[in-house]
Amino acid sequence: MSNQKHDAKKRKLLKLIGGIVIVGGALATWLGLERLQSNRTSSITRNGATPSEKGIFLPLPRFASGVMLEEAIAWRRSIREYKDEPITIENLSMLLWAAQGLTEFKYGFRSAPSAGGTYPLEVYVSISGKGVLVNGAEYLPSGSYKYYGFDHSIKLIKSGDVREDLAKASLNQEWVRKAPVSLVVFAVYERTMKVYGQRGEKYVHMEDGHVGQNIYLMATALNLGAVVIGAFHDEQVKDTMGVEENEQPLYVIPVGVSKEPYRITEEDLAEHFKKVRSLE
């Protein structure tokens, strides 16, 4: 009889412990989700994308290029020759939105995927004196600007045309000197590496590639030309753009109105593949 009572007490105790474990696990899961949402939401502000003080609100993003994704992929090329004319502020708005613009509003997800939603990248833009047309007669002041995805704005960091210094920092690549604007992508590695350790460095570089392709495709859709550049002196680029000490340059991307846009049709592709297959 005593053994039966002992077994009954033991079963009750195990049930109690099991219940505590279940409740504890559920609580831990809930707290984890809350922490994830908090981290992602705070990353909108903590990771540099805060509403800018005395900034310039860009025109709102519009889905109006009229170019299909398939066409943008087919027409994408590294373009280094540009017409001597500005891009529009609407163009600039779409390029920056494609690079790091907000596309989801609960967690602050952006246009390019990021490992763990850590968002290590910051985007700056060099604008020449008559590089960005605001209306028929006005231009954005020349200088180095920082993009803020939270409210889709840019803030002036350094006044004056920095193209010459940026070109020198980029080993005197002439397209940097000639382009009306250059987007410059920087990384704050610790945002990702504090979560993923040394592996996080690879994730940052993957994300940089995503952003570069987004800019390429948006430029193509807007009938602009762009080329990604990785050959430059890091410290000179940082000094030229006036960035934070922990922001490291990864891309310089000149953008302008293309002199000779590349075009290919669905029929061109079909003709090529039919010809190649006939030789097999």
Backbone torsions as a table, in degrees:
resi	resn	phi	psi	omega
1	MET	NA	-43.2	-179.7
2	SER	-63.5	-34.0	178.5
3	ASN	-66.2	-37.6	178.8
4	GLN	-64.4	-43.0	178.0
5	LYS	-62.9	-41.0	179.9
6	HIS	-62.5	-43.6	179.7
7	ASP	-64.2	-39.1	179.7
8	ALA	-63.9	-44.2	178.1
9	LYS	-62.8	-38.6	-179.2
10	LYS	-64.5	-41.9	179.3
11	ARG	-64.3	-41.5	178.3
12	LYS	-61.4	-41.9	-179.6
13	LEU	-64.2	-41.7	179.4
14	LEU	-65.4	-38.7	177.7
15	LYS	-63.8	-41.5	179.6
16	LEU	-63.0	-45.2	179.3
17	ILE	-63.9	-42.0	178.3
18	GLY	-60.6	-41.4	178.2
19	GLY	-63.5	-41.9	178.8
20	ILE	-63.0	-41.7	179.5
21	VAL	-62.4	-44.8	-179.5
22	ILE	-62.5	-47.9	179.6
23	VAL	-62.9	-42.5	179.7
24	GLY	-62.8	-40.9	178.3
25	GLY	-64.9	-42.2	178.2
26	ALA	-63.0	-40.9	178.9
27	LEU	-64.8	-41.6	179.2
28	ALA	-63.6	-40.8	178.1
29	THR	-62.8	-44.7	-180.0
30	TRP	-62.3	-44.5	179.1
31	LEU	-64.0	-37.4	178.8
32	GLY	-63.3	-42.9	178.3
33	LEU	-65.6	-40.1	177.7
34	GLU	-62.8	-40.8	-179.9
35	ARG	-66.5	-39.7	178.7
36	LEU	-61.6	-46.3	179.4
37	GLN	-63.6	-41.1	179.9
38	SER	-63.0	-43.7	-179.1
39	ASN	-64.1	-42.9	-177.5
40	ARG	-70.6	-38.7	179.0
41	THR	-67.3	-43.5	-179.4
42	SER	-69.0	-23.3	179.2
43	SER	-65.3	-22.3	177.5
44	ILE	-62.0	-37.9	-178.8
45	THR	-96.8	-42.0	-175.1
46	ARG	-64.5	-35.4	-174.8
47	ASN	-88.6	36.2	170.6
48	GLY	88.6	-14.8	-175.7
49	ALA	-91.5	62.4	178.4
50	THR	-103.1	154.4	176.0
51	PRO	-55.5	130.1	-174.5
52	SER	-80.2	142.7	173.8
53	GLU	-84.9	129.4	-179.2
54	LYS	54.7	34.7	179.2
55	GLY	-89.9	-176.0	-179.8
56	ILE	-116.5	117.8	176.1
57	PHE	-74.2	126.4	179.5
58	LEU	-81.3	156.7	173.4
59	PRO	-55.1	145.5	-177.7
60	LEU	-64.9	144.2	178.2
61	PRO	-58.5	141.2	178.6
62	ARG	-132.1	139.8	178.4
63	PHE	-92.8	74.0	-168.1
64	ALA	-138.3	18.5	-176.5
65	SER	-69.6	-28.6	-177.8
66	GLY	77.7	5.7	-179.7
67	VAL	-107.2	127.9	178.2
68	MET	-73.0	155.3	179.1
69	LEU	-56.9	-42.4	-179.7
70	GLU	-59.6	-39.0	179.7
71	GLU	-68.3	-42.8	179.9
72	ALA	-61.5	-41.0	178.3
73	ILE	-64.9	-43.3	-178.0
74	ALA	-68.9	-33.4	-174.5
75	TRP	-91.5	-7.9	-177.1
76	ARG	-64.9	128.9	174.7
77	ARG	-144.9	159.5	172.9
78	SER	-81.8	108.0	-174.3
79	ILE	-104.6	126.3	-176.4
80	ARG	-117.3	-2.1	-180.0
81	GLU	-119.9	127.1	-174.1
82	TYR	-126.4	151.8	173.8
83	LYS	-69.4	154.3	179.2
84	ASP	-82.7	67.4	179.5
85	GLU	-151.4	159.6	-176.2
86	PRO	-80.5	166.2	163.4
87	ILE	-93.3	166.7	179.4
88	THR	-91.4	162.3	177.5
89	ILE	-65.5	-27.8	174.9
90	GLU	-66.1	-39.7	174.8
91	ASN	-59.9	-48.3	-179.3
92	LEU	-60.1	-41.9	178.3
93	SER	-56.3	-46.6	-177.1
94	MET	-71.3	-36.0	177.6
95	LEU	-62.8	-45.3	-178.8
96	LEU	-69.9	-38.2	177.4
97	TRP	-64.0	-40.3	178.1
98	ALA	-63.9	-33.2	-177.5
99	ALA	-72.9	-51.8	-173.9
100	GLN	-149.2	26.3	-177.9
101	GLY	-73.7	156.9	179.4
102	LEU	-75.2	134.4	178.0
103	THR	-129.1	0.8	179.5
104	GLU	-153.0	144.6	-163.3
105	PHE	-116.0	-4.7	176.4
106	LYS	-87.9	-48.5	-178.7
107	TYR	-103.3	-6.8	178.9
108	GLY	78.2	29.3	178.4
109	PHE	-65.2	149.6	-175.0
110	ARG	-115.6	-178.6	-173.5
111	SER	-69.9	-21.5	177.8
112	ALA	-116.0	139.1	-179.6
113	PRO	-66.2	149.0	-178.3
114	SER	-139.0	134.4	-179.5
115	ALA	-58.8	118.4	177.7
116	GLY	64.9	15.7	-177.6
117	GLY	60.2	32.7	-177.9
118	THR	-83.3	-22.2	175.0
119	TYR	44.2	73.7	-177.8
120	PRO	-82.6	-6.5	-170.2
121	LEU	-95.8	145.6	172.8
122	GLU	-127.0	141.0	-177.1
123	VAL	-117.1	127.5	174.6
124	TYR	-114.7	163.6	177.4
125	VAL	-141.6	131.9	174.3
126	SER	-92.5	125.5	-177.9
127	ILE	-121.1	128.2	179.0
128	SER	-80.4	174.0	-174.7
129	GLY	-55.8	-42.0	176.3
130	LYS	-124.8	47.5	-175.2
131	GLY	-90.8	-29.0	-177.0
132	VAL	-129.5	113.1	-178.1
133	LEU	-83.4	124.2	179.5
134	VAL	-88.8	-44.7	172.2
135	ASN	-145.3	-159.6	-175.2
136	GLY	-61.7	-20.3	-173.6
137	ALA	-137.2	-8.0	-176.4
138	GLU	-110.4	149.9	179.5
139	TYR	-129.6	155.4	171.8
140	LEU	-65.9	141.9	175.7
141	PRO	-59.3	143.0	179.5
142	SER	-67.8	153.5	177.8
143	GLY	152.4	-173.9	174.6
144	SER	-102.6	126.8	-178.2
145	TYR	-120.9	152.9	173.8
146	LYS	-111.6	139.0	-179.0
147	TYR	-92.1	136.6	177.0
148	TYR	-120.3	109.3	-175.7
149	GLY	-71.7	-25.6	-175.3
150	PHE	-56.8	-45.8	179.0
151	ASP	-117.4	12.0	177.0
152	HIS	54.4	64.5	-178.3
153	SER	-139.3	167.3	173.0
154	ILE	-126.0	150.0	179.8
155	LYS	-126.3	132.1	179.6
156	LEU	-67.9	126.6	179.2
157	ILE	-103.3	-44.9	178.3
158	LYS	-136.5	131.3	178.8
159	SER	-82.7	152.4	175.9
160	GLY	99.8	156.6	-179.1
161	ASP	-73.7	114.6	-177.2
162	VAL	-100.7	9.7	-175.4
163	ARG	-58.9	-42.9	-177.7
164	GLU	-62.1	-45.4	178.3
165	ASP	-66.1	-37.5	179.5
166	LEU	-67.8	-37.6	177.6
167	ALA	-65.0	-43.2	177.9
168	LYS	-63.0	-40.4	178.0
169	ALA	-65.6	-25.8	-179.6
170	SER	-96.9	35.4	175.7
171	LEU	59.8	34.9	176.4
172	ASN	59.5	36.3	175.1
173	GLN	-72.8	119.3	-168.7
174	GLU	-62.9	-31.7	-178.0
175	TRP	-66.8	-25.6	174.4
176	VAL	-71.1	-37.9	-179.8
177	ARG	-70.1	-33.2	-173.4
178	LYS	-91.5	-27.0	-175.1
179	ALA	-66.0	140.7	178.5
180	PRO	-66.7	-30.1	176.6
181	VAL	-140.0	153.6	170.5
182	SER	-135.8	125.6	172.6
183	LEU	-84.9	135.3	-179.2
184	VAL	-125.1	121.0	-175.5
185	VAL	-101.1	129.6	179.4
186	PHE	-119.6	156.2	178.8
187	ALA	-121.9	138.7	168.5
188	VAL	-106.0	90.6	-169.3
189	TYR	-58.6	-35.7	-173.5
190	GLU	-64.1	-23.0	178.5
191	ARG	-60.5	-38.9	-179.1
192	THR	-92.6	-37.3	-175.5
193	MET	-71.9	-24.0	177.2
194	LYS	-71.0	-17.3	177.4
195	VAL	-96.3	-42.3	-172.2
196	TYR	-111.8	4.2	-179.1
197	GLY	66.8	-150.0	-176.8
198	GLN	-61.5	-29.8	178.6
199	ARG	-60.9	-26.8	-178.8
200	GLY	-60.7	-27.1	178.2
201	GLU	-60.8	-40.6	177.7
202	LYS	-64.2	-40.1	-178.8
203	TYR	-64.0	-36.5	177.5
204	VAL	-62.1	-43.7	-178.8
205	HIS	-68.6	-35.4	174.1
206	MET	-60.4	-45.5	-178.7
207	GLU	-63.4	-37.9	177.5
208	ASP	-60.3	-40.1	177.1
209	GLY	-63.7	-39.7	177.3
210	HIS	-59.9	-45.1	-178.6
211	VAL	-64.4	-43.3	179.0
212	GLY	-58.8	-43.7	179.5
213	GLN	-67.7	-37.8	176.3
214	ASN	-58.6	-43.3	179.9
215	ILE	-65.5	-43.7	176.6
216	TYR	-54.9	-50.3	-175.1
217	LEU	-68.1	-39.1	178.3
218	MET	-67.3	-41.8	177.5
219	ALA	-58.6	-43.6	179.4
220	THR	-61.8	-44.1	-179.5
221	ALA	-64.0	-26.7	-179.0
222	LEU	-94.2	9.1	-178.4
223	ASN	63.7	33.0	176.0
224	LEU	-109.6	167.8	176.1
225	GLY	-118.1	145.4	-180.0
226	ALA	-145.6	157.7	173.6
227	VAL	-147.2	134.8	178.6
228	VAL	-89.3	137.7	-176.6
229	ILE	-125.1	133.1	177.0
230	GLY	-119.5	-2.0	-178.6
231	ALA	-95.2	103.6	179.5
232	PHE	-164.6	166.5	174.9
233	HIS	-90.7	115.7	-172.2
234	ASP	-54.8	-51.0	-174.6
235	GLU	-66.3	-34.7	178.3
236	GLN	-67.1	-39.5	177.4
237	VAL	-64.0	-42.7	179.6
238	LYS	-61.8	-46.1	179.5
239	ASP	-63.1	-41.6	-178.2
240	THR	-63.1	-42.8	-175.5
241	MET	-86.8	-14.8	177.1
242	GLY	72.1	42.7	-174.2
243	VAL	-90.2	175.2	176.5
244	GLU	-71.8	157.0	-176.1
245	GLU	-60.9	-35.8	-176.3
246	ASN	-88.5	7.8	177.5
247	GLU	-97.2	118.6	-174.7
248	GLN	-108.9	131.6	-175.9
249	PRO	-72.5	139.4	177.7
250	LEU	-122.4	-37.4	-178.1
251	TYR	-135.9	139.9	160.2
252	VAL	-115.3	126.2	-172.9
253	ILE	-128.6	91.9	175.0
254	PRO	-65.8	142.0	179.5
255	VAL	-137.8	137.5	176.3
256	GLY	-159.0	179.7	175.9
257	VAL	-75.6	118.3	-173.5
258	SER	-66.2	135.5	175.1
259	LYS	-69.9	-39.9	-178.0
260	GLU	-136.3	84.6	177.9
261	PRO	-60.4	140.2	178.3
262	TYR	-86.7	135.9	179.3
263	ARG	-137.8	141.4	176.1
264	ILE	-144.7	148.1	-177.4
265	THR	-108.9	167.5	174.7
266	GLU	-59.7	-36.8	179.2
267	GLU	-66.5	-37.5	177.8
268	ASP	-61.5	-42.9	178.2
269	LEU	-62.7	-45.4	-178.6
270	ALA	-60.8	-44.2	-179.5
271	GLU	-61.9	-42.3	180.0
272	HIS	-63.1	-49.3	-175.1
273	PHE	-69.4	-33.2	175.3
274	LYS	-64.0	-40.5	180.0
275	LYS	-65.8	-45.3	-179.5
276	VAL	-64.0	-42.7	-178.0
277	ARG	-67.9	-28.8	179.6
278	SER	-70.2	-18.3	-179.5
279	LEU	-87.6	-11.4	-176.9
280	GLU	-78.1	NA	NA
